[in-house]
């Protein structure tokens, strides 16, 4: 006889392991790419919040969102302190960290 409780437990364990692996990959991306690569994580989430789940529009919007954030960060790095050029990574951190924290702390509405 098939024990559905055991199968459910194994499935939950597999999902937990996959979730931990996904989180580890995201952390490694941050370590390797730094704060500029952070925009690659935040940009698609912002695009999804603005446009929804339709992938016909989401993929181009994610690329444009990331490019727009980087362009604005570059301009801001040149204009924030006159006479001094701030590293773009500092400006992207000031933009990306609050947005990413808001995405993490936001509770998804479930139907």
N, C-alpha and C positions, 0 to 999 in steps of 0.2 A: 504494500500500500504506500502511496506517496504522501509524505509528510509536508503539507503546505507551509507549516510554520518554519520548518527547517529551510525550505526553498526561499521563503521570504527573508529569513535571517541572512542567508548567503547572498541574496540579491542586495540587501541593505549594506552588507559589508563590502561588496564589490562597488557599490555606488559611493560609499564613504572613501574608499581607496582612490577611485577615479577623481573625486572632488579634491582630495589632498594632492594628487598628481597635478591637476589643473592649477591649483593655487601655487604649487611649487614652480610650475612653468611661468606663471605670471610674475612671481618674485624674481626668478632668474632673469626674465626679460628686463626688469627694473635694474638689476645689478649690472647687467651687460650694457644696456642702452642708456641708462641714466634717466635724467628728468625729461630729456627731449623725447625719448622713446615712450615716456609716460603719456604723451599726447596720443600715441597710438592706441592706448587703452581707454583714454577718456573720450576721444573724438567720436568713435562709433556709438558710445552710450549717449552722448549729447544728441547725435543725429537721430538715434532711435526715439529719444524723448520728444524730439521735434516732429518727426515724420511717422512714427509708428513702425510696424513690423513688415511692411511691404518691401521685399528685398530688391525689387526693380528700382526703387528710389533710395533705399537705405545704403547700398554699397557706394554709389556715387556721392551721396550726401556725407557719408562717413569720411571719404577721401577729401572732399571739399571742406568739411568741418576741421579736420586735422590741419589742412593747409592754411585755412583762415586763422586758426589759433596760433600756428607758428609764425605767420606773417604779422599778426598783431603783436605777438611777443617780441619779434624782432624790432618792430617800430617802437614799442614801449621801452625796450632795452636801450634804445638810442635817445629817447626823449625824457626818461624819468629823471636822470641826473645830468643836467647840461654840462658838457665838457668831459664826461666820463662815459665810457661804453660798458654797460653791465653785461655779464655773460647771459646769453639767451636762456640757459638752463635755470638761472635764478628766477627769471620772469615766468618761465613755464611752470616752475614749482609754485610760485605765488598764485598762478591761475589754476593749475591742475590739482593740487592737493585739496583745496576746499571743495572743488567740484567732485573729486573722487570720494572724499569723505561723505559728502551729501548723498552720493549714489549708494554708498555702502550702508549708511544709516537710515536711508529712506525705506520705509516698509512698503513692500509691494501690495497693491490691492488685489485680493483674490475674489473671484466671483463665486 
